[in-house]
Amino acid sequence: MTHIHNGMSAADLPSLAWVKASASNQNGTCVEMAVLPDRRIAMRNSNFPDGPALIYTPAEIAALLTGVREGDFDHLLA
């Protein structure tokens, strides 16, 4: 079994159901996420589906989503 870790190729992850935000643009430019068998969450760039994956715990993704909802990152797009 492959050791799942940050920065590994998304192609080396087990078969996953990747989800892309419905707001992604027509070119498919978006972040995709998938739940791993151990319930951690993998994230990849949809333009480079075999590129590196970042691996997060559910608590880390929950904190990210809360921050997004509260506008904590809005300044990054200004």
MODELLER restraints for C-alpha pairs under 7 A, 6 or more apart:
rsr = mdl.restraints
at = mdl.atoms
rsr.add(forms.Gaussian(group=physical.xy_distance, feature=features.Distance(at['CA:5:A'], at['CA:55:A']), mean=6.47, stdev=0.5))
rsr.add(forms.Gaussian(group=physical.xy_distance, feature=features.Distance(at['CA:6:A'], at['CA:53:A']), mean=6.16, stdev=0.5))
rsr.add(forms.Gaussian(group=physical.xy_distance, feature=features.Distance(at['CA:6:A'], at['CA:54:A']), mean=4.74, stdev=0.5))
rsr.add(forms.Gaussian(group=physical.xy_distance, feature=features.Distance(at['CA:6:A'], at['CA:55:A']), mean=5.22, stdev=0.5))
rsr.add(forms.Gaussian(group=physical.xy_distance, feature=features.Distance(at['CA:7:A'], at['CA:52:A']), mean=4.74, stdev=0.5))
rsr.add(forms.Gaussian(group=physical.xy_distance, feature=features.Distance(at['CA:7:A'], at['CA:53:A']), mean=5.19, stdev=0.5))
rsr.add(forms.Gaussian(group=physical.xy_distance, feature=features.Distance(at['CA:7:A'], at['CA:54:A']), mean=5.69, stdev=0.5))
rsr.add(forms.Gaussian(group=physical.xy_distance, feature=features.Distance(at['CA:8:A'], at['CA:52:A']), mean=5.17, stdev=0.5))
rsr.add(forms.Gaussian(group=physical.xy_distance, feature=features.Distance(at['CA:8:A'], at['CA:53:A']), mean=5.71, stdev=0.5))
rsr.add(forms.Gaussian(group=physical.xy_distance, feature=features.Distance(at['CA:9:A'], at['CA:50:A']), mean=5.76, stdev=0.5))
rsr.add(forms.Gaussian(group=physical.xy_distance, feature=features.Distance(at['CA:9:A'], at['CA:51:A']), mean=5.13, stdev=0.5))
rsr.add(forms.Gaussian(group=physical.xy_distance, feature=features.Distance(at['CA:9:A'], at['CA:52:A']), mean=4.42, stdev=0.5))
rsr.add(forms.Gaussian(group=physical.xy_distance, feature=features.Distance(at['CA:9:A'], at['CA:53:A']), mean=5.94, stdev=0.5))
rsr.add(forms.Gaussian(group=physical.xy_distance, feature=features.Distance(at['CA:10:A'], at['CA:49:A']), mean=6.51, stdev=0.5))
rsr.add(forms.Gaussian(group=physical.xy_distance, feature=features.Distance(at['CA:10:A'], at['CA:50:A']), mean=4.88, stdev=0.5))
rsr.add(forms.Gaussian(group=physical.xy_distance, feature=features.Distance(at['CA:10:A'], at['CA:51:A']), mean=5.72, stdev=0.5))
rsr.add(forms.Gaussian(group=physical.xy_distance, feature=features.Distance(at['CA:10:A'], at['CA:52:A']), mean=5.60, stdev=0.5))
rsr.add(forms.Gaussian(group=physical.xy_distance, feature=features.Distance(at['CA:10:A'], at['CA:53:A']), mean=5.11, stdev=0.5))
rsr.add(forms.Gaussian(group=physical.xy_distance, feature=features.Distance(at['CA:11:A'], at['CA:50:A']), mean=4.64, stdev=0.5))
rsr.add(forms.Gaussian(group=physical.xy_distance, feature=features.Distance(at['CA:16:A'], at['CA:34:A']), mean=6.17, stdev=0.5))
rsr.add(forms.Gaussian(group=physical.xy_distance, feature=features.Distance(at['CA:17:A'], at['CA:34:A']), mean=5.75, stdev=0.5))
rsr.add(forms.Gaussian(group=physical.xy_distance, feature=features.Distance(at['CA:18:A'], at['CA:32:A']), mean=5.93, stdev=0.5))
rsr.add(forms.Gaussian(group=physical.xy_distance, feature=features.Distance(at['CA:18:A'], at['CA:33:A']), mean=5.40, stdev=0.5))
rsr.add(forms.Gaussian(group=physical.xy_distance, feature=features.Distance(at['CA:18:A'], at['CA:34:A']), mean=4.62, stdev=0.5))
rsr.add(forms.Gaussian(group=physical.xy_distance, feature=features.Distance(at['CA:19:A'], at['CA:32:A']), mean=5.27, stdev=0.5))
rsr.add(forms.Gaussian(group=physical.xy_distance, feature=features.Distance(at['CA:19:A'], at['CA:33:A']), mean=5.28, stdev=0.5))
rsr.add(forms.Gaussian(group=physical.xy_distance, feature=features.Distance(at['CA:19:A'], at['CA:34:A']), mean=6.15, stdev=0.5))
rsr.add(forms.Gaussian(group=physical.xy_distance, feature=features.Distance(at['CA:20:A'], at['CA:30:A']), mean=6.69, stdev=0.5))
rsr.add(forms.Gaussian(group=physical.xy_distance, feature=features.Distance(at['CA:20:A'], at['CA:31:A']), mean=6.38, stdev=0.5))
rsr.add(forms.Gaussian(group=physical.xy_distance, feature=features.Distance(at['CA:20:A'], at['CA:32:A']), mean=4.61, stdev=0.5))
rsr.add(forms.Gaussian(group=physical.xy_distance, feature=features.Distance(at['CA:20:A'], at['CA:33:A']), mean=6.75, stdev=0.5))
rsr.add(forms.Gaussian(group=physical.xy_distance, feature=features.Distance(at['CA:24:A'], at['CA:30:A']), mean=5.40, stdev=0.5))
rsr.add(forms.Gaussian(group=physical.xy_distance, feature=features.Distance(at['CA:28:A'], at['CA:46:A']), mean=6.46, stdev=0.5))
rsr.add(forms.Gaussian(group=physical.xy_distance, feature=features.Distance(at['CA:28:A'], at['CA:47:A']), mean=6.84, stdev=0.5))
rsr.add(forms.Gaussian(group=physical.xy_distance, feature=features.Distance(at['CA:29:A'], at['CA:46:A']), mean=6.01, stdev=0.5))
rsr.add(forms.Gaussian(group=physical.xy_distance, feature=features.Distance(at['CA:29:A'], at['CA:47:A']), mean=6.01, stdev=0.5))
rsr.add(forms.Gaussian(group=physical.xy_distance, feature=features.Distance(at['CA:30:A'], at['CA:45:A']), mean=6.30, stdev=0.5))
rsr.add(forms.Gaussian(group=physical.xy_distance, feature=features.Distance(at['CA:30:A'], at['CA:46:A']), mean=5.46, stdev=0.5))
rsr.add(forms.Gaussian(group=physical.xy_distance, feature=features.Distance(at['CA:31:A'], at['CA:43:A']), mean=6.72, stdev=0.5))
rsr.add(forms.Gaussian(group=physical.xy_distance, feature=features.Distance(at['CA:31:A'], at['CA:44:A']), mean=5.75, stdev=0.5))
rsr.add(forms.Gaussian(group=physical.xy_distance, feature=features.Distance(at['CA:31:A'], at['CA:45:A']), mean=4.85, stdev=0.5))
rsr.add(forms.Gaussian(group=physical.xy_distance, feature=features.Distance(at['CA:31:A'], at['CA:46:A']), mean=5.63, stdev=0.5))
rsr.add(forms.Gaussian(group=physical.xy_distance, feature=features.Distance(at['CA:32:A'], at['CA:43:A']), mean=5.61, stdev=0.5))
rsr.add(forms.Gaussian(group=physical.xy_distance, feature=features.Distance(at['CA:32:A'], at['CA:44:A']), mean=5.35, stdev=0.5))
rsr.add(forms.Gaussian(group=physical.xy_distance, feature=features.Distance(at['CA:32:A'], at['CA:45:A']), mean=6.28, stdev=0.5))
rsr.add(forms.Gaussian(group=physical.xy_distance, feature=features.Distance(at['CA:32:A'], at['CA:46:A']), mean=5.95, stdev=0.5))
rsr.add(forms.Gaussian(group=physical.xy_distance, feature=features.Distance(at['CA:33:A'], at['CA:41:A']), mean=6.61, stdev=0.5))
rsr.add(forms.Gaussian(group=physical.xy_distance, feature=features.Distance(at['CA:33:A'], at['CA:42:A']), mean=5.50, stdev=0.5))
rsr.add(forms.Gaussian(group=physical.xy_distance, feature=features.Distance(at['CA:33:A'], at['CA:43:A']), mean=4.48, stdev=0.5))
rsr.add(forms.Gaussian(group=physical.xy_distance, feature=features.Distance(at['CA:33:A'], at['CA:44:A']), mean=6.56, stdev=0.5))
rsr.add(forms.Gaussian(group=physical.xy_distance, feature=features.Distance(at['CA:34:A'], at['CA:41:A']), mean=5.63, stdev=0.5))
rsr.add(forms.Gaussian(group=physical.xy_distance, feature=features.Distance(at['CA:34:A'], at['CA:42:A']), mean=5.26, stdev=0.5))
rsr.add(forms.Gaussian(group=physical.xy_distance, feature=features.Distance(at['CA:34:A'], at['CA:43:A']), mean=6.66, stdev=0.5))
rsr.add(forms.Gaussian(group=physical.xy_distance, feature=features.Distance(at['CA:35:A'], at['CA:41:A']), mean=4.62, stdev=0.5))
rsr.add(forms.Gaussian(group=physical.xy_distance, feature=features.Distance(at['CA:35:A'], at['CA:42:A']), mean=6.31, stdev=0.5))
rsr.add(forms.Gaussian(group=physical.xy_distance, feature=features.Distance(at['CA:36:A'], at['CA:42:A']), mean=6.72, stdev=0.5))
rsr.add(forms.Gaussian(group=physical.xy_distance, feature=features.Distance(at['CA:40:A'], at['CA:55:A']), mean=6.72, stdev=0.5))
rsr.add(forms.Gaussian(group=physical.xy_distance, feature=features.Distance(at['CA:40:A'], at['CA:56:A']), mean=5.67, stdev=0.5))
rsr.add(forms.Gaussian(group=physical.xy_distance, feature=features.Distance(at['CA:40:A'], at['CA:57:A']), mean=4.70, stdev=0.5))
rsr.add(forms.Gaussian(group=physical.xy_distance, feature=features.Distance(at['CA:40:A'], at['CA:58:A']), mean=5.90, stdev=0.5))
rsr.add(forms.Gaussian(group=physical.xy_distance, feature=features.Distance(at['CA:41:A'], at['CA:55:A']), mean=5.66, stdev=0.5))
rsr.add(forms.Gaussian(group=physical.xy_distance, feature=features.Distance(at['CA:41:A'], at['CA:56:A']), mean=5.12, stdev=0.5))
rsr.add(forms.Gaussian(group=physical.xy_distance, feature=features.Distance(at['CA:41:A'], at['CA:57:A']), mean=6.11, stdev=0.5))
rsr.add(forms.Gaussian(group=physical.xy_distance, feature=features.Distance(at['CA:41:A'], at['CA:58:A']), mean=6.58, stdev=0.5))
rsr.add(forms.Gaussian(group=physical.xy_distance, feature=features.Distance(at['CA:42:A'], at['CA:53:A']), mean=6.15, stdev=0.5))
rsr.add(forms.Gaussian(group=physical.xy_distance, feature=features.Distance(at['CA:42:A'], at['CA:54:A']), mean=5.62, stdev=0.5))
rsr.add(forms.Gaussian(group=physical.xy_distance, feature=features.Distance(at['CA:42:A'], at['CA:55:A']), mean=4.54, stdev=0.5))
rsr.add(forms.Gaussian(group=physical.xy_distance, feature=features.Distance(at['CA:42:A'], at['CA:56:A']), mean=6.36, stdev=0.5))
rsr.add(forms.Gaussian(group=physical.xy_distance, feature=features.Distance(at['CA:43:A'], at['CA:53:A']), mean=5.47, stdev=0.5))
rsr.add(forms.Gaussian(group=physical.xy_distance, feature=features.Distance(at['CA:43:A'], at['CA:54:A']), mean=5.16, stdev=0.5))
rsr.add(forms.Gaussian(group=physical.xy_distance, feature=features.Distance(at['CA:43:A'], at['CA:55:A']), mean=6.41, stdev=0.5))
rsr.add(forms.Gaussian(group=physical.xy_distance, feature=features.Distance(at['CA:44:A'], at['CA:52:A']), mean=6.65, stdev=0.5))
rsr.add(forms.Gaussian(group=physical.xy_distance, feature=features.Distance(at['CA:44:A'], at['CA:53:A']), mean=4.91, stdev=0.5))
rsr.add(forms.Gaussian(group=physical.xy_distance, feature=features.Distance(at['CA:44:A'], at['CA:54:A']), mean=6.61, stdev=0.5))
